[in-house]
C-alpha cells in the first residue's frame, strides 16, 4: 500500500503544487477547446455531450482552484499565455477525427491515466480534489472512444488501419512538446513519490488497450 504524503514535506508540496496548477490549466484549456468545437461538431449528439463536458471542466477548474488556495502553493501558471494559445491553436487546426483522437485519447485517456498514478500516494486533500474530475473523465473518454470508433467505421479499411498507425505516434509527440516547453514532467512525478518509469509503462499499456479496441472491428 502506498504511503499518503505529508503536506509538511516541502519538496512534496512544491512538486504537487506544480502538478495541481498544471492539471488545472489543462482542464481549463480542454474546456475552451471543446467549447470552441461545439458549433462545428457533426451532429446534435456530439454537440449536446460536448456542452455537458464544458460544464464538467468548468466545475473541475473551480474545484482545483479552491484546493490550490487551501493547499497554499505557488499559483504561478505552468503554461504561459503563449503556450496556452498554442494549445488552442493546435486543436483549432484539427479535423474532426484528429480532434477526437488528440482530445479524448491523448489528453483525456492517456493524460488521465498518468494523473491516476499519483492519486494513491497523494495527501488526502489532493486525493479528494481529484475525485470528481477523474470520475467525469470516464464519461468523456467513453464518448471520445465511441466517436473515434464510429468515424473509423465510415472509412475504407485500409484508411482506418493507416490512421491507427498515426495514433501510436501522437503520445510521443505530446510528450516531446512538453519537454520542448521546458516542463520536466519526470522530475515532477518523481518528487511526489511516483515511479515515473512505472507511470510511463502504465500509460503505454493503456494506449495499447485502446489501440487493440480500435483495431478489433477492422480485423473482423
C-alpha positions in Angstrom: 0.0 0.0 0.0 1.3 3.5 -0.9 2.0 5.9 2.0 0.0 9.1 1.9 2.3 12.0 1.7 2.5 14.7 4.4 1.9 18.2 3.1 4.5 19.4 5.6 7.2 17.8 3.3 8.3 20.9 1.5 9.7 19.1 -1.6 6.4 17.2 -2.0 4.3 20.3 -1.5 6.2 22.3 -4.2 6.1 19.4 -6.7 2.4 18.5 -6.1 1.6 22.2 -6.2 3.1 22.5 -9.7 1.3 19.4 -10.8 -2.0 20.7 -9.5 -1.6 24.0 -11.2 -0.7 22.3 -14.5 -3.7 19.9 -14.2 -6.0 22.8 -13.6 -4.6 24.7 -16.6 -5.1 21.6 -18.8 -8.7 21.3 -17.7 -9.3 25.0 -18.4 -7.8 24.6 -21.8 -9.8 21.5 -22.5 -12.9 23.5 -21.5 -12.1 26.2 -24.0 -11.1 23.9 -26.8 -14.2 21.8 -26.5 -16.4 24.9 -26.3 -14.9 26.3 -29.5 -15.6 23.0 -31.3 -19.3 22.6 -30.4 -20.5 24.7 -33.3 -18.7 22.6 -35.9 -19.4 19.2 -34.4 -21.1 17.0 -37.0 -24.3 16.1 -35.1 -26.5 17.0 -32.1 -25.4 14.0 -30.1 -21.8 15.3 -30.1 -22.9 18.9 -29.5 -25.0 18.0 -26.5 -22.3 15.9 -24.9 -19.6 18.4 -25.5 -21.8 21.2 -24.0 -22.1 19.0 -20.9 -18.3 18.4 -20.9 -17.7 22.2 -20.9 -19.7 22.3 -17.7 -17.8 19.4 -16.2 -14.5 21.0 -17.0 -15.6 24.3 -15.5 -16.5 22.5 -12.3 -13.1 20.8 -12.3 -11.3 24.1 -12.6 -13.3 25.6 -9.8 -12.6 22.6 -7.5 -8.9 22.7 -8.3 -8.6 26.4 -7.9 -10.2 26.3 -4.4 -8.0 23.4 -3.4 -4.8 25.1 -4.7 -5.6 28.1 -2.5 -6.2 25.9 0.5 -3.1 23.8 -0.3 -1.1 27.0 -0.1 1.1 26.5 -3.1 2.6 28.8 -5.7 -0.2 29.6 -8.1 2.1 30.9 -10.9 0.9 29.3 -14.2 3.0 26.4 -15.5 2.0 27.3 -19.1 2.4 30.9 -20.0 -0.1 32.8 -22.2 1.7 32.0 -25.4 1.8 28.3 -24.6 -1.9 28.2 -23.8 -2.7 29.9 -27.1 -0.5 27.3 -28.9 -2.6 24.5 -27.3 -5.8 26.1 -28.5 -4.4 26.8 -32.0 -3.4 23.2 -32.2 -7.0 22.0 -31.6 -8.5 24.6 -33.9 -6.3 23.2 -36.7 -7.5 19.7 -36.5 -10.2 17.9 -38.5 -13.0 16.2 -36.5 -11.3 12.8 -36.3 -7.9 14.2 -35.3 -9.7 16.4 -32.7 -11.3 13.4 -31.2 -8.0 11.5 -31.1 -5.9 14.2 -29.6 -8.6 15.3 -27.1 -10.1 12.1 -25.9 -7.3 9.5 -26.4 -4.1 11.5 -25.9 -5.3 14.1 -23.4 -8.3 12.6 -21.5 -7.5 8.9 -21.6 -3.7 8.8 -21.5 -3.2 12.0 -19.6 -5.8 11.0 -17.1 -4.1 7.6 -16.7 -0.9 9.4 -15.7 -2.8 11.6 -13.2 -4.4 8.5 -11.7 -0.9 7.1 -10.9 -0.2 9.9 -8.4 -3.5 9.6 -6.5 -2.5 6.6 -4.3 0.4 8.5 -2.7 -1.2 12.0 -2.7 -2.2 13.7 0.5 -5.9 13.3 1.5 -6.9 16.8 0.3 -5.4 16.4 -3.1 -7.0 12.9 -3.4 -10.4 14.4 -2.6 -9.9 17.3 -5.1 -9.2 14.8 -7.9 -12.1 12.5 -7.2 -14.8 14.3 -9.2 -12.6 15.3 -12.2 -11.3 11.7 -12.6 -14.9 10.3 -12.3 -16.2 12.7 -15.0 -13.3 11.8 -17.3 -14.6 8.2 -17.5 -17.7 9.6 -19.4 -15.6 11.9 -21.5 -13.3 9.1 -22.6 -16.3 6.8 -23.3 -17.8 9.4 -25.6 -14.5 10.1 -27.4 -13.6 6.5 -28.0 -17.1 5.7 -29.2 -16.9 8.6 -31.7 -13.5 7.6 -32.9 -14.7 4.0 -33.5 -17.7 5.4 -35.4 -15.6 7.7 -37.6 -13.2 4.9 -38.3 -16.1 2.6 -39.3 -17.0 5.1 -42.1 -13.6 4.9 -43.7 -12.3 2.2 -46.0 -10.5 -0.5 -44.0 -7.1 0.4 -45.4 -7.5 4.1 -44.4 -8.7 3.1 -40.9 -5.6 0.9 -40.5 -3.3 3.7 -41.7 -5.0 6.1 -39.3 -4.5 3.8 -36.3 -0.8 3.8 -37.0 -0.7 7.6 -36.7 -2.3 7.4 -33.2 0.6 5.5 -31.9 2.9 8.5 -32.6 0.7 11.2 -31.0 1.5 10.4 -27.4 5.2 10.6 -28.2 4.6 14.0 -30.0 2.8 15.4 -27.0 5.5 14.2 -24.6 8.2 15.8 -26.8 6.1 19.0 -26.9 6.0 19.2 -23.0 9.8 18.8 -22.9 10.1 21.4 -25.6 8.2 23.8 -23.3 10.8 23.2 -20.6 8.4 21.2 -18.4 10.3 18.4 -16.6 7.4 16.0 -16.2 9.5 13.1 -15.0 11.0 15.2 -12.2 7.6 16.4 -11.1 6.2 12.9 -10.8 9.3 11.6 -9.0 9.2 14.4 -6.5 5.6 13.4 -5.4 6.7 9.8 -4.9 5.8 8.2 -8.2 8.0 5.8 -10.1 8.0 7.6 -13.4 9.1 4.6 -15.3 6.1 2.7 -14.0 3.8 5.6 -14.8 5.1 5.5 -18.4 4.7 1.8 -18.6 1.1 2.0 -17.3 0.2 4.8 -19.8 1.7 2.7 -22.7 -0.3 -0.3 -21.5 -3.4 1.8 -21.6 -2.5 3.1 -25.0 -2.2 -0.5 -26.3 -5.5 -1.4 -24.8 -7.1 1.5 -26.7 -5.3 0.5 -29.9 -6.5 -3.1 -29.5 -10.1 -1.9 -29.0 -10.0 0.3 -32.1 -8.3 -2.3 -34.2 -10.7 -5.1 -33.3 -13.5 -4.2 -35.7 -11.0 -3.9 -38.5 -9.8 -7.4 -38.0 -13.3 -8.9 -38.3 
